């Protein structure tokens, strides 16, 4: 590629004046949108080192004087920006280059990356434009018009710039044109992401690399203008490095990024890699010392291992362009609060070699280490091999280069990208040797949640655009809580008057599961059961199979149900618990204690699965008894199969059942407990009464 032939940006001085008004964010966005190409950045842009964590600024620009050709490599143009000497007001920006550097720019740096995945919305890797002036609200709420003017410019020239901004604001509507983001979908599907993660784990364990950041893509459609979503996103997510940047021709990004890629003040350079994530529920505080989830993140061996690798990678990258001995990483990471998540964050600092420009700095460190992996080049090759689609702006960098304040680039994550009506969000996470594919998928979607919800959208399942949102339902806290398959299997059989109920069917299910998991079944199991049942009255026969111990067969007491309706509390477990009855019951037990009721398991799209200890049934408006289909996400209950056969004209096994469908007359059915009436937190008394009556009516069928 040719080097960019950008005009020289030298001999400039900073001039600024107060705006003497306080425009609302919506009006600023509308003013920029009316000009075509422009930007609004919100967060910590241009702030000096040591600024308070709560400090936020707003910077806007419109009608650039120069746009870097999209096909050009930008490094020479960045190197050509002359730094202003002398004292400048803290936080002042004045103008400069603003835009983004897409992930594909890495191919101009490292030419041995190999083929990349398909790019459904391929765009230019570089989107940079030079803005001679900006509108800026500082961290104290004061508004400034700032301009980079020739040294011979006078106050009249600054007045013209200020008047142009006043006219833009006066002519703008109070809010920009409306925009709406439709449902977002992982077109490749969750299974594809899990498979990509699993393959990456295999490569790591084979010694090919240490870590790779594997991502998925959520696609949707934008109706109206992206500018109509800017205020909601920047207000609701309160990003550290957020912003809206548009090329004026349909291509744009709207970012709520939490991560600093590069900050340069003078010759001092800082990078702030993020690696390590746990959910941060709504209403959580911002003090990590007082938050148990933040404490758990700081103690997580897996997250700290991910983090240390990337900090070391960024040390190495900065070491290529910084003075020897000047690289200074934080001794320990901190837990930092962001929209919907806690992150592990460190800072790595260094002193840029005398005479080195920002182009050389960016080239030495791009793409960011936290969104590639270690070793970086091999991680990029693995990313290209396992991800279903190529990345665009996502996991590149966006921000500004100012002759006044220096360089501020964020990692382009938590970012909505738009090309006309097409919209997409990339999300992912770092994969290491002990990563779990489902947990990585859950984490990726959790990272997207705050941005998706701020846009007024939702993530839907692969086959149902009308899937119920589950943002207000408790979520599975971590993959560590999932049942451990290596703990083995259990089977529980009801005993009535000394006789085991449906024993043949239970043993068949147990043997099928054991065969699938490679667990041995004792040849004398039938004899052990016969011995255990001697003298038994009512109770439960419990059989346990585990790989590291002999089978356990015992009869345990069991109290009959009271007849009162059981409280069901919806609880999201992506993918469900599967078709086996796991011996490890910690997830259900912990959820029961935490929720104050029986967990009603639903998938991430709101699809109804099962209860913590039973299959779910309900009576629809036509009097049919319905239950979710046994599609591999739920335990195929023995009593469930019996009821389906006992009343074929009245019962139905349905696919794609959503949480809202079970609101009417829910029932629980297990072989050991029989039919149990149930209720949701919102169930009115009449529904509860009908469920109780229905349980008694149907009991004769079993």
Beta strands, then each sheet from edge to edge (+ up, - down):
strand 1: 12-18
strand 2: 38-43
strand 3: 57-62
strand 4: 66-67
strand 5: 96-101
strand 6: 126-131
strand 7: 133-137
strand 8: 143-150
strand 9: 179-181
strand 10: 184-185
strand 11: 211-224
strand 12: 241-246
strand 13: 251-257
strand 14: 260-265
strand 15: 268-272
strand 16: 274-279
strand 17: 328-329
strand 18: 334-338
strand 19: 341-345
strand 20: 348-351
strand 21: 373-374
strand 22: 397-402
strand 23: 406-411
strand 24: 415-419
strand 25: 422-431
strand 26: 459-460
strand 27: 474-475
strand 28: 489-496
strand 29: 499-500
strand 30: 539-546
strand 31: 549-556
strand 32: 566-572
strand 33: 598-602
strand 34: 608-611
strand 35: 615-619
strand 36: 625-628
strand 37: 651-654
strand 38: 666-670
strand 39: 674-680
sheet 1: 1+ 8- 7+ 3- 2+ 12- 13+ 24- 25+ 11- 9+
sheet 2: 1+ 8- 7+ 3- 2+ 12- 13+ 24- 25+ 11- 21+
sheet 3: 4+ 6- 5+ 22- 23+ 14- 15+ 20- 17+
sheet 4: 10+ 26+
sheet 5: 16+ 19- 18+
sheet 6: 27+ 32+ 33+ 34-
sheet 7: 27+ 32+ 39+ 38- 35+ 36- 37-
sheet 8: 29+ 28- 30+ 31-
end
